[in-house]
Amino acid sequence: MSTYQIEIDTTGQYAELRRGVRGLCARFPGDYWRRLDADRGYPVEFVAAMTEAGFLAALIPEEYGGGGASIAEASVILEEVNRSGGNAGVCHAQMYVMGALVRHGSAEQRERWLPPLAEGQLRLQAFGVTEPTAGSDTTRIQTRAERAGDEYVITGQKIWTSRAEYSDLMLLLARTTPLEAVKKRTEGLSLFLVDLREVDEKELTIRPLETMINHHTTEIFFDGLRVPAANRIGEEGQGFRYILDGMNAERILIAAESIGDGGWFIERSVAYANERIVFDRPIGQNQGVQFPIAQAYANLRAADLMRWQAAALFDGGSSCGAEANMAKMLAADAAWEAANVCLETHGGFGFAREHDVERKFREAKLYQIAPVSNNLVLSYLAQHVLGLPRSY
């Protein structure tokens, strides 16, 4: 396979950081990820290497032993993992989930949890928000947390809580005030840090869900789970605001992963189109092959510009909800376009697992749907940017 590499970030920014991540990822080639995909396994060695290199602690402030990185730098790390043929989704939550603890946790909570997270002694990979009956309507979740002295007793269910089996800690959103008792439906939700190492197995059950990609996702059942009140993040009833604060970071990081996927697909497409000879000529000489690749490249570059704008606004402390959502949507669509182009360029060989195209093809589709559907992004833009009536 050709070593040709397309240019996406033409500014040359973060070149040293990119080289560092690529060097680490080179130790985990395609056969490593194919084996895990076939066995539904978790990349323990890869996550350990990312932790040891300090990449997963990038967004933890330096005073707690982290990298103190910007969201732009963090996005580069995840982009390069996917650009190298890996899957940053196995560990990205430790970046975007961290914001709630860093921004809204008490001084005692930050001192207790952030240093061991930065050192790799603990993992915070699980985020319990979505429920089967509520879906994207987070305000209608039914998991309840009732105060009982110095504890909260939690009962309910979560779904699509990825990596819960491989995490020491989990951020959990639950209702502390019934929906019918609040003035605004976004009120009455509280955020908790659950230490999964200490829970009674009778109080919490984790059930793996098999999906079309190896995403290590689960559904979780809470049956009187007791969580210390000291583990509540911020004020009671303000949890929805706290998770919203981290969603812009999540959108930007997911956009970067899609940019990385798109780059991988286009590089593979170009290399194969140059090397594959049919009718005594490389197939890339045919405009029917080269035009779709070129179009996918142009769309990926355009999406990447929105990623950088969103990151700049976020790092500058400015409002970036629209930009973060647009970056996620445009990057996910661009990556999916590049995935289809790559599969079609390879023809039948694209379906052969040894080429990794079909694996990455399945993985790339996820981000048009999660962590937020692109249709919901369009609804957000229509209402909050364009001033159209609320559609849901």
N, C-alpha and C positions, 0 to 999 in steps of 0.2 A: 504494500500500500504506500502511496506517495506520502512524503512528509510535508507537502504543500500546506501552508496555513494562510487562511484569508485574514484580511485586516477588518476588524470591527472597531476597536478603540484606536483610532488613528492619532490620538494625542500623545500616546506613549506614557500616559499616567500610570502610576503604580506598577511599573515594569518589574521592579525587584520583587514586589509582592506576588505578581503573577508568576514569575519564575519559581518562587518558593513553593507555591501551591502546585504548579505543574510538576515540579521535581518530586514532591510527595506523591502525587497521583500516578506518576510513572511506575511507582512500586506496586500499583494495583491495576494491572492491565485488564483488557476485556475478558479474558478467561476467568479472572477472579470474580467479576460481576456476573458473568454467565453462570458460573457454578452456584453462586448464591441465589440467583434467580430460579434455577432449576430446583434447588433444595429448599427454597423459601427461607433462606438463612439470613441472619443479621451480620453485617460486616464489622465484627468486633475488632479485627485488626486495623481496619481503616479508621474507624472512629477513635481508637486508641492513638493512632498516629496523628490524627488531626488534633486531638487533645494535647498530646505531648508537644506538638509544634506551636501550641497556643492559639490556633486558628478558631477554636470553638469558644474561646474566652475573649474574642476580639472586642466585643461590645461591653465587657465588664470594665468599669473604671480602673485606672492604674492603681489607685489607692487600695484597691481590694485584690490586687495581683493580676488584673486583666490587661488587655491590650490598649484599652482606652481609644479604640478605633472609631472612625466615623462610619455612618451607614454606607457611604460610598465605598470605603475600604472593605467593609464586611460583604458588600454585594460582589466585589471582585473575587473574594475567596470562594463564594458559592458558584459564581459564574464559571470560574476556572475548573472547579470539580466537575461540573457537567460538560464543559468544553473538552475535558480530558477523557470523556466516556464513562465517568462515574455517575453517581446519583447522590446529590447533596441532600436530598429529602430524608436520608437516613439520620441526619444529625442537625438539620437547619433550625429546628425548633429551639435549640439551646441559645440561638442568637435572638430570634424575635420574641420568644417568651420572656427572656431576661429583662426586657424593658419595664414590665410591670413591677418587678422586684426592685430594680434600680431606681425607678422614678417615684414609686408610691410605697415601697416598703419602709418600715421604720428603721431608725439607725441600728437598733438591736438586731432586726432581721437581716439587714445588709451585712453587718459584722458577722453574724452567725453563718449565713449561707453563701455569700459571694466568694470569700477566699477559698473554701473547699471546692466550689464550682470552678473557679479559675484554675486551681491546681489539678483538676481532674479527679479529685477524690469522690465527687458526686456528679450525677447527671440530672439535669432538668430538661427532659425531652418531651414530656406529656402535657397536653393542654386539653382539659375536659370542659368543653362548651356545648357542642352540638348534641341534640337529642332526637330520637326517632320521630316523635310527634311534632316537634317544633321546626326542625330543618333549619332554614336560614333565618327564621323569625325568632331570634335569640331571646327576645323579651318574653316569649311564651314558654320558656323552659319550665319543667315541672319538678326538677330536683330541688328538694327543700333542705335548708339548714336551720335548725331550731336551737336557740341558745339554751344551754343547760349548765348554769354555773360558769365554770372556767372553760367550758367546752361547747362545741356545736355538734349536734347529732344530725348526720346527713343521710337522707334517703332519696333514692331515685336511680336514674340510668343515664349513661352517656354513650354515644356511638361515634365512630370515626376518631377515636382517641388513639392516635398513632404513637407507637414506640412505648406504650405504657409498660410493656414487659421488660423493657431495657432501660428504664428510667428509675432513679432513686426518688425523685420528687415529681409532683404533678401540680400544676395550677388548675384549680377547679372553680367554676362559676356556678353558684346556686342561689335560689331565692331565699331571702331571709324575711321578706314581707310579701304576702300574697299579692298577686297582680291586681285583684279587685280592691285592695286596700291602699294603693298608691295613686298619686295624682297623675304622674307620668309613667308610662309603661316601662321606661328605661330605669326607673327607680326600684329600690327594693332588691337588687341583685348584689351579692357580695362575692369577693374573690378570696380564695383560700390556697395556702401552700400545704399540700398533703405530703407527708413523709411516707412513701410507700413501703419503706423498710420496716415500719413499726405497726402497720395496720394488722388487725385481726382478720384472718382469711375468711371468717364467718361474716365479717362486716363489709368486705369488698371482694368481688369476683371479677376477674379479667378473662374475657372470652375472645380469642383471636378470630378475625374475620378474613376469609380467603377472598382475594380480589384479583383482577386481571394483571396487576403489577405487584411486585414484592415490596409492599409499603408498610408492613408490620403494623397494621391498624387493628383496633380492637373495639369491642363494646364493653362497658364497665357497669356493674350493678352495685349500688350502695344500699346496704341494709343496716341502718343504725350506725354508720361509721362515725366514730368520735374523733374530732379534730380539735386540738387546743385553740382556744380563742386567741392566743398569742400568735397563731399562724394565719390569722386573717390579715390580708393585705389592705392597708388603708382603712377608710371609714366603712362602717356597715351600711349597705344599701347603695354604695357608689361603685360597685364592681364593674358595671357596664361601661362607665366612663373610663375606667382603668384599662379595660381590654381594647376599647376603641383607640386609646392613645398608642397602643402597640400595633394596631392593624396597619397603619401607614408604613411602618417599618417592615412588616410582613409582606405587604404588597410589593415594596421595592425589592426586597430580597428574592421573592418569587419571580419577579420580572427578570432579575439578573440570572437566575437559574434557567429561565426560558431562553434568554439571550445566549447562554452557554450551550444549551441544547441546539439552538438554531445554528450556531457556529459549527458545532460538531457535524450536524447533518449536511451543511453546505460544503464543508471541507471534504467529507466522505463522497458527496455527490461529484464534486469537481475532480477528485482523484480518480474515482471509478470511471467517469466520463472520458477522462484523458487516457486511461489505460485499457479500457474495454474496446477491443477491435471487432467490428462486425461489418461485413461487406468491404473488407480491406481498408477500413478507416475508423478512427476513434469515434465512438458514438457522440462525443461532445462536439464534434464538428457539425452535427445536425442542429439547426435552429430549434427544432421541436424538442430537443433535449436541453440545449443551453439557455433558451429564453426562460423557462420556468425556474431554473437555478438562479439566473440573474435577477429575476423578479423577486424571488424569495430573499436573496441577499439585500436588495434595495429595501424591502419591507423590514428586514431585521435591523438594518442600520437606522431606519427611521424610528423604530421602537426603542432602540438603544438610546437615542437622543432624549426620549421622554424619560427613560430610566435615570439618566444623569441629571435632568432638570428636577425630577422629584427628589433625588438624593441631595442635591444642592439646597433645595428648599428645606428639607428635613434637617439637614446638618446645620442650616442657618437659623433654625428655630422658627421658620415661617410656616404658615398653613400650607398643607400639600395634599389634602385629601383627594382633590380632583386629579392632580398629577400622579399620585401614587396609584390610584385606581386605573387611570389610563395607561400608565406604564405596564401594570400587570396585564391588562387586557390586550394591549397591542403586542406585547412580547409573547404572550401565550399564543395568540393567533399567528404571529410570525413564525414561532417555533413549530407550530402544527403544520403550517404551509411548507416549511422546510422539511419536515418529517415526511410528508406526502411526496414531495419532490424527490427526496432521497430514496424512498422505497420504489418509486416509479423508475428512477434512473437505474437502480440496480436490477429491476425486473424480478425474475424468479429468485435470484440470489439474495434479494432483500428479505425474503422470508426465511432464509437459512440462518439459524441461530449463530453460527460461527462468525458472521459478519457484524453482529450486534445491532444491526439496523432495526430488526423487529422488536428487540428489547427496548431500545431508546424510543422507538415509535410509540409503544404502549405507554411508556413513562411520560412522554411529552404531552399526551392527550389530557392528562390529569389536570393541568393548570388552566385549562379553559373552563373547568368545572369547580375546582377547589384551589385555594381556601374560600373563594367566592366565585360564583358563577359569573361569566361575562355578561349574561343578561341582567344580573343585579347591578353590575358596574354601569351598564347603559341606563338603568332606571335611576341610579344615583346621579349620573351626569344630567339626565333629563330634568330631574327635580331640583337638585341643589346648584347646578351650574346654569342651566338654561331656563329655569323658572317655570317649567311645565308642571301640570298637576301631578300629585303623588299617584302612582299607578298601583300601589299595593298597600 
